[in-house]
Amino acid sequence: MDELGIFFSRLDVLFIVPLLLILFVYELVSLLKSRKVNK
């Protein structure tokens, strides 16, 4: 059962990390777009 828990925690990390990266990139792009609009 412990091995199963480790497996799921790894799946969690594999799912959360790309999600955070996507959110970070999205925020960055929206910031750049708003700066271009202000100019």
DRENTORKOL-3810 file (N, C-alpha, C; in nm, 4 decimals):
REM DRENTORKOL-3810
@n.u->0.0841; n.v->-0.1203; n.w->0.0000; ca.u->0.0000; ca.v->0.0000; ca.w->0.0000; c.u->0.0884; c.v->0.1264; c.w->0.0000
@n.u->0.2029; n.v->0.1179; n.w->0.0656; ca.u->0.2914; ca.v->0.2346; ca.w->0.0695; c.u->0.3401; c.v->0.2700; c.w->-0.0708
@n.u->0.3754; n.v->0.1661; n.w->-0.1482; ca.u->0.4230; ca.v->0.1907; ca.w->-0.2846; c.u->0.3152; c.v->0.2609; c.w->-0.3669
@n.u->0.1901; n.v->0.2215; n.w->-0.3453; ca.u->0.0797; ca.v->0.2831; ca.w->-0.4184; c.u->0.0705; c.v->0.4318; c.w->-0.3818
@n.u->0.0874; n.v->0.4629; n.w->-0.2542; ca.u->0.0814; ca.v->0.6021; ca.w->-0.2090; c.u->0.1905; c.v->0.6853; c.w->-0.2737
@n.u->0.3107; n.v->0.6275; n.w->-0.2809; ca.u->0.4225; ca.v->0.6986; ca.w->-0.3429; c.u->0.3922; c.v->0.7227; c.w->-0.4906
@n.u->0.3344; n.v->0.6227; n.w->-0.5556; ca.u->0.3012; ca.v->0.6333; ca.w->-0.6975; c.u->0.2027; c.v->0.7477; c.w->-0.7207
@n.u->0.1009; n.v->0.7561; n.w->-0.6354; ca.u->-0.0001; ca.v->0.8609; ca.w->-0.6530; c.u->0.0585; c.v->0.9984; c.w->-0.6227
@n.u->0.1469; n.v->1.0064; n.w->-0.5234; ca.u->0.2077; ca.v->1.1357; ca.w->-0.4904; c.u->0.2940; c.v->1.1827; c.w->-0.6071
@n.u->0.3609; n.v->1.0868; n.w->-0.6740; ca.u->0.4418; ca.v->1.1239; ca.w->-0.7907; c.u->0.3515; c.v->1.1718; c.w->-0.9032
@n.u->0.2380; n.v->1.1057; n.w->-0.9217; ca.u->0.1421; ca.v->1.1486; ca.w->-1.0244; c.u->0.0955; c.v->1.2903; c.w->-0.9927
@n.u->0.0723; n.v->1.3168; n.w->-0.8639; ca.u->0.0284; ca.v->1.4489; ca.w->-0.8201; c.u->0.1294; c.v->1.5541; c.w->-0.8635
@n.u->0.2576; n.v->1.5261; n.w->-0.8363; ca.u->0.3635; ca.v->1.6211; ca.w->-0.8712; c.u->0.3694; c.v->1.6405; c.w->-1.0222
@n.u->0.3595; n.v->1.5297; n.w->-1.0961; ca.u->0.3658; ca.v->1.5377; ca.w->-1.2425; c.u->0.2491; c.v->1.6195; c.w->-1.2975
@n.u->0.1382; n.v->1.6228; n.w->-1.2247; ca.u->0.0207; ca.v->1.6972; ca.w->-1.2710; c.u->0.0272; c.v->1.8438; c.w->-1.2271
@n.u->0.0738; n.v->1.8667; n.w->-1.1031; ca.u->0.0737; ca.v->2.0021; ca.w->-1.0464; c.u->0.1833; c.v->2.0894; c.w->-1.1065
@n.u->0.3031; n.v->2.0325; n.w->-1.1248; ca.u->0.4160; ca.v->2.1131; ca.w->-1.1738; c.u->0.3887; c.v->2.1726; c.w->-1.3121
@n.u->0.3460; n.v->2.0929; n.w->-1.4108; ca.u->0.3147; ca.v->2.1520; ca.w->-1.5419; c.u->0.2019; c.v->2.2544; c.w->-1.5323
@n.u->0.1066; n.v->2.2294; n.w->-1.4432; ca.u->-0.0053; ca.v->2.3218; ca.w->-1.4263; c.u->0.0462; c.v->2.4572; c.w->-1.3767
@n.u->0.1370; n.v->2.4543; n.w->-1.2783; ca.u->0.1945; ca.v->2.5779; ca.w->-1.2252; c.u->0.2745; c.v->2.6496; c.w->-1.3338
@n.u->0.3470; n.v->2.5726; n.w->-1.4136; ca.u->0.4264; ca.v->2.6326; ca.w->-1.5219; c.u->0.3350; c.v->2.7017; c.w->-1.6220
@n.u->0.2250; n.v->2.6370; n.w->-1.6565; ca.u->0.1297; ca.v->2.6936; ca.w->-1.7527; c.u->0.0690; c.v->2.8226; c.w->-1.6969
@n.u->0.0322; n.v->2.8200; n.w->-1.5682; ca.u->-0.0251; ca.v->2.9391; ca.w->-1.5054; c.u->0.0759; c.v->3.0531; c.w->-1.5060
@n.u->0.2036; n.v->3.0192; n.w->-1.4751; ca.u->0.3095; ca.v->3.1200; ca.w->-1.4717; c.u->0.3272; c.v->3.1844; c.w->-1.6094
@n.u->0.3322; n.v->3.1016; n.w->-1.7131; ca.u->0.3490; ca.v->3.1512; ca.w->-1.8504; c.u->0.2290; c.v->3.2365; c.w->-1.8904
@n.u->0.1096; n.v->3.1921; n.w->-1.8519; ca.u->-0.0124; ca.v->3.2661; ca.w->-1.8859; c.u->-0.0104; c.v->3.4056; c.w->-1.8230
@n.u->0.0301; n.v->3.4119; n.w->-1.6949; ca.u->0.0385; ca.v->3.5408; ca.w->-1.6258; c.u->0.1418; c.v->3.6302; c.w->-1.6936
@n.u->0.2544; n.v->3.5704; n.w->-1.7314; ca.u->0.3620; ca.v->3.6454; ca.w->-1.7954; c.u->0.3136; c.v->3.7043; c.w->-1.9278
@n.u->0.2444; n.v->3.6227; n.w->-2.0073; ca.u->0.1939; ca.v->3.6668; ca.w->-2.1380; c.u->0.0913; c.v->3.7782; c.w->-2.1202
@n.u->0.0021; n.v->3.7633; n.w->-2.0228; ca.u->-0.1008; ca.v->3.8656; ca.w->-2.0014; c.u->-0.0362; c.v->3.9968; c.w->-1.9566
@n.u->0.0707; n.v->3.9869; n.w->-1.8761; ca.u->0.1424; ca.v->4.1070; ca.w->-1.8323; c.u->0.2049; c.v->4.1770; c.w->-1.9526
@n.u->0.2698; n.v->4.0998; n.w->-2.0387; ca.u->0.3342; ca.v->4.1575; ca.w->-2.1575; c.u->0.2297; c.v->4.2220; c.w->-2.2478
@n.u->0.1157; n.v->4.1572; n.w->-2.2631; ca.u->0.0092; ca.v->4.2107; ca.w->-2.3493; c.u->-0.0422; c.v->4.3429; c.w->-2.2930
@n.u->-0.0631; n.v->4.3494; n.w->-2.1617; ca.u->-0.1157; ca.v->4.4717; ca.w->-2.1004; c.u->-0.0134; c.v->4.5847; c.w->-2.1141
@n.u->0.1148; n.v->4.5518; n.w->-2.1052; ca.u->0.2183; ca.v->4.6548; ca.w->-2.1211; c.u->0.2168; c.v->4.7104; c.w->-2.2629
@n.u->0.1993; n.v->4.6218; n.w->-2.3613; ca.u->0.1956; ca.v->4.6654; ca.w->-2.5011; c.u->0.0741; c.v->4.7554; c.w->-2.5247
@n.u->-0.0371; n.v->4.7220; n.w->-2.4605; ca.u->-0.1595; ca.v->4.8011; ca.w->-2.4778; c.u->-0.1408; c.v->4.9398; c.w->-2.4164
@n.u->-0.0738; n.v->4.9477; n.w->-2.3003; ca.u->-0.0520; ca.v->5.0761; ca.w->-2.2338; c.u->0.0344; c.v->5.1687; c.w->-2.3199
@n.u->0.1306; n.v->5.1114; n.w->-2.3921; ca.u->0.2146; ca.v->5.1936; ca.w->-2.4794; c.u->0.1335; c.v->5.2341; c.w->-2.6021
END
